[in-house]
Amino acid sequence: MQTSYQISLGNGYIMAVEDSRVQAKKLKNLFDSNNLNNKMYSNADDAYTAALERAPVLVISDIVMPGMDGYEFCYKLKSHPTLKDVPVILLTSLRDPLDIIKGLQSGADNFITKPYEEQYLLSRIHYLLANRDLRAGGSAEMVIEIIFRGEKFKINSEKKQILDLLLSVYEAAVERNDQLTSTQAELMAANENLVSANQQLEAFSSMVSHDLRSPLNIVAGYTHLLQEEYADALNDEAKEFLARINKSAYAMSKLIDDLLQFSHSAKIEIKTEFVDLSDIARNVVKEYIEQEKEHKADFHIENGLIILADPDLMHVVLNNLLGNAWKYSGKVDHPIITFGKTVSEREIVFFIKDNGAGFDMSKATTLFTPFQRFHTSKEFAGTGIGLATVHRIIERHGGRIWAESEPGKGATFFFSISNKWQ
């Protein structure tokens, strides 16, 4: 339930100093909607000159401003005999304890932390104006010397003013603590959900591995038997049907393998050692050449590409990246695939470059998202999971991966590993 504040300014006005047009508009709308006379200024110098000509009943000022900042502005107001009793509210983020010291030293009456609730700001205005008579006839001034971070500060304000300021700081700290507590509770709940999701993912992986693979193997097995033992009894159309069944079974088996690999890449323990990526690349290429002897390509693999990483996971990375280069260069006349590195002062970057089909870079934001494909299955076979797995593995090594490409002009994939693994 919101409290309605009856604020009377008489013939007076509220002065607001805010260099942000957005924040200034927000303040003015708040004042106007509550029938509060106001004058807005974008800098403290103009505001101070105007205050000398006609004193406001209350001042609200941002702290960080070009020229005179909010602390200096407040101090000048409080040092002037005709303006010293005008309440001043400073708008701050309160990120540093020194803000409080500077606020006390300048003589500010209240802190309001950004972003602020409009009703809270109105409540502070109401409180300060309701107590201005008490302040004006109040207690004697006192001078307090404090040392903070090795520097001496003098606080020259009356007791109630100091108390009001410290209470506003305490109130802001409590509110922020409540927000942090709420955020922590939300994070704990999210973490519990994540643990549960991971457990479900592991259960799903086991189910995929057994419950889906087993019937798939049966389908593939019986298809193979029909093709081998009953070939003479089958007409050409039946043989074509069996070939399609076999091809689909293989595609689904590949999808299952990729899903499991993607799942395991998130939870497998990383065991680092010095790995020769050049050797891994040559072994991967050898396997592809043996599987598809009709596919010819020129491979250029730089020697001595050594990295400190998990060897098994790096095999997965190169198997996917080189496999993509091999696949997407399959329709060009002279496929060329290069694996090398570039060295800068900041990092070592490895790259795999091909002169194949390439892709449109406007779609690159989804390149490493699971199941995202830039080519149809009729053009190039695939599951759309390989690059997502590679991205996850590289991230787990503290590295990054990105690509550059152009349709019809090939693609280059770059990746690096964090220095902590080097």
HELIX and SHEET records of a PDB file:
HELIX    1   1 ARG A   21  SER A   33  1                                  13    
HELIX    2   2 ALA A   44  GLU A   53  1                                  10    
HELIX    3   3 GLY A   70  SER A   79  1                                  10    
HELIX    4   4 PRO A   97  SER A  106  1                                  10    
HELIX    5   5 GLU A  118  ALA A  130  1                                  13    
HELIX    6   6 ARG A  132  ALA A  136  1                                   5    
HELIX    7   7 LYS A  159  MET A  207  1                                  49    
HELIX    8   8 VAL A  208  LEU A  212  3                                   5    
HELIX    9   9 ARG A  213  GLU A  229  1                                  17    
HELIX   10  10 ALA A  231  ALA A  233  5                                   3    
HELIX   11  11 ASP A  236  LYS A  267  1                                  32    
HELIX   12  12 LEU A  277  GLN A  291  1                                  15    
HELIX   13  13 PRO A  311  TYR A  328  1                                  18    
HELIX   14  14 MET A  361  THR A  366  5                                   6    
HELIX   15  15 GLY A  386  ARG A  396  1                                  11    
HELIX   16  16 ASN A  419  TRP A  421  5                                   3    
SHEET    1   A 5 ASN A  38  TYR A  41  0                                        
SHEET    2   A 5 ILE A  14  VAL A  17  1                                        
SHEET    3   A 5 LEU A  58  ASP A  62  1                                        
SHEET    4   A 5 VAL A  88  THR A  92  1                                        
SHEET    5   A 5 ASN A 110  THR A 113  1                                        
SHEET    1   B 2 GLU A 141  PHE A 148  0                                        
SHEET    2   B 2 GLU A 151  GLU A 158 -1                                        
SHEET    1   C 2 GLU A 273  ASP A 276  0                                        
SHEET    2   C 2 ILE A 306  ALA A 309 -1                                        
SHEET    1   D 5 ASP A 298  ILE A 301  0                                        
SHEET    2   D 5 ILE A 336  VAL A 343  1                                        
SHEET    3   D 5 ILE A 348  ASP A 354 -1                                        
SHEET    4   D 5 ALA A 411  SER A 416 -1                                        
SHEET    5   D 5 ARG A 400  SER A 405 -1                                        
END                                                                             
